[in-house]
Amino acid sequence: ATVSVLYCWEKKKRKKEERTTMSAAPVTTGNKVSFKIVLTSDKKQPYKVVSVPEEAPFTAVLKFAATQFGIDNIDSMAATTKDGTGINPVQNSGSVFLKYGQEVRLIPRDKVGSV
């Protein structure tokens, strides 16, 4: 009888530990956002459509798009909206999508602010 009581106590303890560890895990919704990333330095203005999880860092999205366009150094590029508003890339993709929308433009930093 002592063994079965001990077994039940251990089983309850494990379930309680599982619940606390599960609730401590970050919640991911599994939703994705899509961006149309346009390369403005090219006269043809090619674009890539990228779908990523909402939690993905936006810097990773920009790096991926830059490699798809053949750009080695993403630090030489700026991300803007179609009306020219600069986008801070140090946020997650879901926040960028909600704040600025779907279309993102990559522009060389030497062209930023020039008329």
DRENDO-1510 file (C-alpha; in Angstrom, 1 decimal, always signed):
<recs>
REC; n; res; u; v; w
REC; 1; ALA; +0.0; +0.0; +0.0 .
REC; 2; THR; +2.9; +2.3; +0.8 .
REC; 3; VAL; +4.4; +1.8; -2.7 .
REC; 4; SER; +1.2; +2.6; -4.5 .
REC; 5; VAL; +0.7; +5.8; -2.5 .
REC; 6; LEU; +4.3; +6.8; -3.2 .
REC; 7; TYR; +3.7; +6.1; -6.9 .
REC; 8; CYS; +0.5; +8.2; -7.0 .
REC; 9; TRP; +2.3; +11.1; -5.2 .
REC; 10; GLU; +5.2; +11.0; -7.7 .
REC; 11; LYS; +2.8; +10.9; -10.6 .
REC; 12; LYS; +0.9; +13.9; -9.4 .
REC; 13; LYS; +4.2; +15.7; -8.7 .
REC; 14; ARG; +5.3; +15.0; -12.3 .
REC; 15; LYS; +2.0; +16.3; -13.8 .
REC; 16; LYS; +2.3; +19.5; -11.7 .
REC; 17; GLU; +5.9; +20.0; -12.9 .
REC; 18; GLU; +4.8; +19.4; -16.5 .
REC; 19; ARG; +2.0; +22.0; -16.2 .
REC; 20; THR; +4.4; +24.6; -14.8 .
REC; 21; THR; +7.0; +24.0; -17.4 .
REC; 22; MET; +4.5; +24.2; -20.2 .
REC; 23; SER; +3.1; +27.5; -19.0 .
REC; 24; ALA; +6.6; +29.0; -18.8 .
REC; 25; ALA; +7.2; +28.2; -22.5 .
REC; 26; PRO; +6.8; +31.2; -25.0 .
REC; 27; VAL; +3.4; +31.2; -26.7 .
REC; 28; THR; +3.6; +30.9; -30.5 .
REC; 29; THR; +0.5; +31.4; -32.5 .
REC; 30; GLY; +1.8; +29.8; -35.7 .
REC; 31; ASN; +0.5; +32.7; -37.8 .
REC; 32; LYS; +2.6; +34.0; -40.7 .
REC; 33; VAL; +2.9; +37.4; -42.3 .
REC; 34; SER; +3.9; +38.1; -45.9 .
REC; 35; PHE; +6.1; +40.9; -47.1 .
REC; 36; LYS; +6.7; +42.2; -50.6 .
REC; 37; ILE; +10.3; +43.3; -50.5 .
REC; 38; VAL; +11.2; +45.6; -53.4 .
REC; 39; LEU; +14.8; +46.4; -54.4 .
REC; 40; THR; +14.7; +50.1; -55.3 .
REC; 41; SER; +18.3; +50.4; -56.5 .
REC; 42; ASP; +17.4; +48.4; -59.6 .
REC; 43; LYS; +15.5; +50.3; -62.4 .
REC; 44; LYS; +13.3; +47.3; -63.0 .
REC; 45; GLN; +12.4; +47.3; -59.2 .
REC; 46; PRO; +12.4; +43.5; -58.8 .
REC; 47; TYR; +10.6; +42.1; -55.7 .
REC; 48; LYS; +10.5; +39.0; -53.6 .
REC; 49; VAL; +7.5; +37.9; -51.6 .
REC; 50; VAL; +8.5; +36.4; -48.2 .
REC; 51; SER; +6.2; +34.6; -45.8 .
REC; 52; VAL; +7.6; +34.3; -42.3 .
REC; 53; PRO; +6.2; +33.5; -38.8 .
REC; 54; GLU; +5.1; +36.6; -36.8 .
REC; 55; GLU; +7.8; +35.9; -34.2 .
REC; 56; ALA; +10.7; +36.0; -36.7 .
REC; 57; PRO; +13.1; +38.8; -36.3 .
REC; 58; PHE; +12.8; +41.3; -39.1 .
REC; 59; THR; +16.5; +41.6; -39.4 .
REC; 60; ALA; +16.5; +37.9; -40.5 .
REC; 61; VAL; +13.9; +38.7; -43.1 .
REC; 62; LEU; +15.9; +41.5; -44.5 .
REC; 63; LYS; +19.1; +39.4; -44.6 .
REC; 64; PHE; +17.3; +36.6; -46.4 .
REC; 65; ALA; +15.8; +39.0; -49.0 .
REC; 66; ALA; +19.2; +40.7; -49.5 .
REC; 67; THR; +20.8; +37.4; -50.2 .
REC; 68; GLN; +18.0; +36.6; -52.7 .
REC; 69; PHE; +18.8; +39.8; -54.5 .
REC; 70; GLY; +22.6; +39.1; -54.4 .
REC; 71; ILE; +23.5; +41.8; -51.9 .
REC; 72; ASP; +26.3; +40.8; -49.6 .
REC; 73; ASN; +26.2; +43.5; -47.0 .
REC; 74; ILE; +22.7; +44.3; -45.6 .
REC; 75; ASP; +24.3; +47.0; -43.5 .
REC; 76; SER; +24.6; +49.2; -46.6 .
REC; 77; MET; +20.9; +49.1; -47.1 .
REC; 78; ALA; +17.9; +50.8; -45.4 .
REC; 79; ALA; +14.4; +49.4; -45.1 .
REC; 80; THR; +11.6; +51.9; -45.9 .
REC; 81; THR; +7.9; +51.9; -46.6 .
REC; 82; LYS; +6.5; +52.9; -50.0 .
REC; 83; ASP; +6.0; +56.5; -48.8 .
REC; 84; GLY; +9.6; +56.7; -47.5 .
REC; 85; THR; +9.2; +56.1; -43.8 .
REC; 86; GLY; +12.2; +54.3; -42.3 .
REC; 87; ILE; +11.7; +51.0; -40.6 .
REC; 88; ASN; +13.7; +50.0; -37.6 .
REC; 89; PRO; +14.6; +46.4; -38.2 .
REC; 90; VAL; +15.2; +45.5; -34.6 .
REC; 91; GLN; +11.7; +44.2; -33.9 .
REC; 92; ASN; +9.7; +41.1; -34.8 .
REC; 93; SER; +8.0; +40.6; -38.2 .
REC; 94; GLY; +4.5; +40.8; -36.8 .
REC; 95; SER; +5.1; +44.2; -35.3 .
REC; 96; VAL; +6.6; +45.5; -38.6 .
REC; 97; PHE; +3.6; +44.1; -40.6 .
REC; 98; LEU; +1.1; +45.8; -38.2 .
REC; 99; LYS; +2.9; +49.1; -38.1 .
REC; 100; TYR; +4.0; +49.5; -41.8 .
REC; 101; GLY; +2.0; +47.0; -43.9 .
REC; 102; GLN; +3.1; +44.5; -46.4 .
REC; 103; GLU; +5.4; +46.4; -48.8 .
REC; 104; VAL; +9.0; +47.0; -47.8 .
REC; 105; ARG; +11.6; +48.7; -49.9 .
REC; 106; LEU; +15.3; +48.1; -49.7 .
REC; 107; ILE; +17.3; +51.2; -50.7 .
REC; 108; PRO; +21.0; +51.8; -50.6 .
REC; 109; ARG; +22.1; +54.0; -47.7 .
REC; 110; ASP; +23.9; +56.4; -50.0 .
REC; 111; LYS; +20.5; +57.1; -51.7 .
REC; 112; VAL; +18.6; +57.6; -48.4 .
REC; 113; GLY; +17.4; +61.2; -48.1 .
REC; 114; SER; +18.6; +62.3; -51.5 .
REC; 115; VAL; +16.3; +64.0; -54.0 .
</recs>
